[in-house]
Amino acid sequence: MRTIFLLISLILFTNCQTTKSIRFSQKENEIVTNQNLKTFLANTKNPKIVLRVPYTSKEVSENDKNTYLYNAIEHEFLKNGFIVRDRQLFNQIIANSENNLNYEVLKQKSDTELIIELSQLRDDIIYETNQYYDGNNNIKVEKDIFYKKAGAMVEFKVIIVKNNEYAGVYKFHYSPCSVEPCVISLSIKDYEKLRKAQSKSEPIPVEIVNNDVMEDFIRRATQQLINEMRK
């Protein structure tokens, strides 16, 4: 009798602890570089650049939650031989309407040759699937539940200051669970809770990409940007 009880308990425990994992395909990056930028970088050993971020006022920039990411981008450029100008000082210069009308003057006063414009930055792009892999790496399909993970995206635009020319556009993606699968095993209790919430159309909270993963993604994306610019 005791043996039968232990066997039933083991079966129930195994069902509750069935390993499930999900995977997403890495979304392709979008790269455009014009010949003028390639020629400029081929002839310029230490280009003078400034990072332009979405917010320009000093007060907003100092309280921007993404400041650590801006710093990471600038550090990657410094490591690769670029001369990085102070972005706050550059913003003060371009705030002058006279300078905005004449890019040659802007180039001289800011001593900057390229603007690296951070045109988009998101850490809340939702990836979802109703497929999962079981412990034997077989694909299974859920009938009434979707698993969600947050991904990220960053887009850079490169401007040659001298003639205000858009010389390159680069969009990089972080797709979660693409390099390593994400384990999403759920107990029966948690599975039923999630299923009921989804059936009632209640919002299921999905966390944004955490800071460490986001910084690693931004550093790698910046290095890719530099490599693509210099090809």
NUNU-122994 format. One line per field, with one value per residue (C-alpha): x, y, z; residue number from 1; residue in three letters. Coordinates in Angstrom, 2 decimals. Layout:
east = X_...
north = Y_...
up = Z_...
num = NUM_...
residuo = Ala_...
//
This chain:
east = 0.00_2.82_4.56_1.41_1.05_4.67_4.21_1.09_2.86_5.82_3.54_1.72_5.01_6.42_3.34_3.63_7.31_7.32_10.07_8.88_10.94_10.24_12.36_12.06_13.90_16.35_14.83_17.08_18.90_18.45_21.64_22.07_25.39_26.05_29.35_30.11_30.22_32.45_34.82_34.89_35.72_38.34_40.14_39.62_41.54_39.83_36.42_34.86_31.35_28.54_25.68_22.33_19.60_15.80_15.79_17.75_17.05_19.62_17.02_15.33_18.60_19.97_16.87_16.58_16.39_18.39_21.44_23.44_22.75_23.88_27.10_27.61_27.26_29.80_32.23_32.09_32.92_35.82_37.19_37.16_39.22_36.46_36.71_33.45_32.13_29.99_26.36_25.06_27.45_26.49_22.80_23.52_25.27_22.49_19.91_21.23_19.15_22.09_24.08_21.15_21.06_24.69_26.10_29.63_29.48_27.97_30.84_33.42_31.85_31.15_34.32_32.17_32.14_29.45_26.21_25.16_21.45_19.66_16.31_14.56_15.16_12.67_12.89_9.23_8.66_6.47_7.26_4.63_4.06_1.73_4.43_6.86_9.49_9.07_11.85_12.58_12.86_9.57_7.42_4.05_1.19_-0.98_-4.62_-5.55_-2.43_0.37_3.79_5.21_8.68_10.00_12.55_14.32_15.25_17.61_17.90_20.78_20.98_24.37_24.63_27.65_27.62_29.39_26.53_23.74_23.66_21.95_24.68_23.45_20.52_21.00_18.33_19.32_17.03_17.23_14.93_14.52_15.12_16.84_20.37_19.33_15.77_13.82_12.50_8.84_7.76_4.59_2.97_-0.61_-1.83_0.08_-0.86_-4.58_-4.22_-2.58_-5.09_-8.07_-6.60_-6.08_-9.55_-11.01_-8.93_-7.13_-3.74_-0.81_2.14_5.28_8.43_10.63_14.13_16.21_19.04_21.96_20.59_19.69_23.17_24.79_22.51_23.29_27.04_26.89_24.62_27.03_29.95_27.93_27.15_30.84_31.76_29.06_30.07_33.67_33.04
north = 0.00_2.36_1.55_2.40_5.71_6.65_5.78_7.95_10.81_10.53_10.67_13.76_15.49_14.69_16.14_19.33_19.70_18.89_20.93_23.37_25.90_28.45_29.88_32.84_33.38_36.28_39.15_40.38_43.69_46.45_48.05_50.91_52.74_55.12_55.47_58.95_57.62_54.72_57.11_59.52_56.81_55.26_58.61_59.62_57.73_59.23_60.62_63.24_62.18_63.18_61.02_62.73_61.26_61.77_64.33_67.54_69.57_69.28_68.72_65.84_64.23_64.13_62.21_59.96_56.29_55.41_57.50_54.35_53.13_56.42_56.17_52.58_53.68_56.46_54.08_51.67_54.47_55.59_52.04_51.98_55.13_57.72_61.14_61.60_65.12_66.18_65.81_68.50_71.09_70.07_70.54_74.07_74.89_73.60_75.45_78.62_79.21_80.80_77.58_75.47_77.36_76.76_73.28_74.34_76.79_74.06_71.75_74.40_75.50_71.98_70.46_67.47_65.53_62.91_62.88_59.45_59.99_57.54_57.72_54.77_52.82_50.28_47.63_46.52_44.79_41.78_38.39_35.69_32.08_29.19_26.65_25.13_22.39_19.54_17.74_15.64_18.71_17.97_20.90_21.11_23.56_25.04_25.43_28.26_29.94_32.14_32.65_36.17_37.67_41.20_42.05_45.24_47.37_50.27_52.41_54.73_57.34_58.70_62.27_63.88_67.32_69.24_68.94_67.61_64.31_61.22_58.72_55.57_53.97_50.97_49.04_46.24_43.79_41.77_38.75_36.94_33.20_33.11_32.15_29.97_28.67_30.12_27.58_28.29_25.22_25.89_23.97_22.87_25.56_28.37_27.04_27.13_30.62_31.92_30.14_31.60_35.09_34.92_33.50_36.52_38.87_40.15_41.73_39.43_41.54_41.15_42.65_44.89_43.72_44.01_46.53_44.09_42.37_45.72_47.16_44.07_44.32_48.03_47.46_44.67_46.72_49.68_47.45_46.11_49.69_50.61_47.52_48.23_51.89_50.92_48.15
up = 0.00_0.88_-2.41_-4.39_-2.50_-3.25_-6.92_-7.23_-5.44_-7.79_-10.85_-9.55_-8.70_-12.15_-13.86_-11.84_-12.62_-16.35_-17.97_-20.61_-22.52_-25.23_-28.03_-30.37_-33.64_-33.66_-35.61_-38.42_-38.08_-40.66_-41.97_-44.46_-44.97_-47.85_-49.67_-48.32_-44.76_-45.77_-47.55_-44.60_-42.07_-44.35_-44.44_-40.80_-38.13_-35.06_-36.05_-33.77_-32.85_-30.53_-29.32_-29.71_-27.51_-27.62_-24.80_-25.17_-22.05_-19.27_-16.54_-18.37_-19.44_-15.90_-14.73_-17.78_-16.77_-19.88_-18.99_-18.17_-21.72_-23.27_-21.28_-22.45_-26.09_-25.64_-23.89_-26.83_-29.26_-27.07_-26.95_-30.75_-31.27_-31.71_-30.09_-28.18_-27.62_-24.66_-25.72_-23.35_-24.75_-28.29_-27.45_-26.22_-29.48_-31.74_-29.66_-31.27_-34.42_-36.23_-35.90_-37.07_-40.35_-41.19_-40.70_-41.55_-38.63_-36.45_-37.37_-36.45_-33.17_-31.92_-33.40_-34.33_-37.58_-37.06_-35.10_-33.84_-33.34_-31.08_-32.86_-31.16_-27.97_-26.61_-23.91_-23.95_-27.29_-26.61_-28.10_-27.60_-28.54_-27.74_-28.63_-26.18_-26.07_-23.63_-21.77_-24.87_-27.10_-28.84_-29.95_-28.21_-28.75_-26.02_-26.95_-24.64_-23.32_-24.71_-23.15_-23.34_-23.01_-23.45_-26.14_-27.16_-30.16_-30.80_-33.92_-34.80_-37.53_-38.55_-39.84_-41.47_-39.85_-42.60_-45.08_-42.83_-44.73_-43.38_-44.12_-42.39_-40.58_-38.28_-36.39_-34.00_-32.21_-29.03_-29.32_-25.97_-25.69_-29.10_-28.00_-25.08_-24.54_-21.61_-19.14_-18.34_-16.39_-14.44_-11.64_-12.25_-9.87_-11.60_-15.04_-14.17_-12.70_-15.87_-18.14_-16.28_-16.32_-20.09_-20.70_-18.88_-21.06_-18.00_-18.71_-17.96_-16.77_-18.86_-17.43_-19.51_-20.31_-17.13_-16.90_-17.14_-20.24_-21.78_-21.23_-22.70_-25.75_-26.21_-25.98_-28.55_-30.81_-30.63_-31.56_-34.49_-35.48_-35.48_-37.49_-40.08_-40.38_-41.02_-43.58
num = 1_2_3_4_5_6_7_8_9_10_11_12_13_14_15_16_17_18_19_20_21_22_23_24_25_26_27_28_29_30_31_32_33_34_35_36_37_38_39_40_41_42_43_44_45_46_47_48_49_50_51_52_53_54_55_56_57_58_59_60_61_62_63_64_65_66_67_68_69_70_71_72_73_74_75_76_77_78_79_80_81_82_83_84_85_86_87_88_89_90_91_92_93_94_95_96_97_98_99_100_101_102_103_104_105_106_107_108_109_110_111_112_113_114_115_116_117_118_119_120_121_122_123_124_125_126_127_128_129_130_131_132_133_134_135_136_137_138_139_140_141_142_143_144_145_146_147_148_149_150_151_152_153_154_155_156_157_158_159_160_161_162_163_164_165_166_167_168_169_170_171_172_173_174_175_176_177_178_179_180_181_182_183_184_185_186_187_188_189_190_191_192_193_194_195_196_197_198_199_200_201_202_203_204_205_206_207_208_209_210_211_212_213_214_215_216_217_218_219_220_221_222_223_224_225_226_227_228_229_230_231
residuo = Met_Arg_Thr_Ile_Phe_Leu_Leu_Ile_Ser_Leu_Ile_Leu_Phe_Thr_Asn_Cys_Gln_Thr_Thr_Lys_Ser_Ile_Arg_Phe_Ser_Gln_Lys_Glu_Asn_Glu_Ile_Val_Thr_Asn_Gln_Asn_Leu_Lys_Thr_Phe_Leu_Ala_Asn_Thr_Lys_Asn_Pro_Lys_Ile_Val_Leu_Arg_Val_Pro_Tyr_Thr_Ser_Lys_Glu_Val_Ser_Glu_Asn_Asp_Lys_Asn_Thr_Tyr_Leu_Tyr_Asn_Ala_Ile_Glu_His_Glu_Phe_Leu_Lys_Asn_Gly_Phe_Ile_Val_Arg_Asp_Arg_Gln_Leu_Phe_Asn_Gln_Ile_Ile_Ala_Asn_Ser_Glu_Asn_Asn_Leu_Asn_Tyr_Glu_Val_Leu_Lys_Gln_Lys_Ser_Asp_Thr_Glu_Leu_Ile_Ile_Glu_Leu_Ser_Gln_Leu_Arg_Asp_Asp_Ile_Ile_Tyr_Glu_Thr_Asn_Gln_Tyr_Tyr_Asp_Gly_Asn_Asn_Asn_Ile_Lys_Val_Glu_Lys_Asp_Ile_Phe_Tyr_Lys_Lys_Ala_Gly_Ala_Met_Val_Glu_Phe_Lys_Val_Ile_Ile_Val_Lys_Asn_Asn_Glu_Tyr_Ala_Gly_Val_Tyr_Lys_Phe_His_Tyr_Ser_Pro_Cys_Ser_Val_Glu_Pro_Cys_Val_Ile_Ser_Leu_Ser_Ile_Lys_Asp_Tyr_Glu_Lys_Leu_Arg_Lys_Ala_Gln_Ser_Lys_Ser_Glu_Pro_Ile_Pro_Val_Glu_Ile_Val_Asn_Asn_Asp_Val_Met_Glu_Asp_Phe_Ile_Arg_Arg_Ala_Thr_Gln_Gln_Leu_Ile_Asn_Glu_Met_Arg_Lys
//
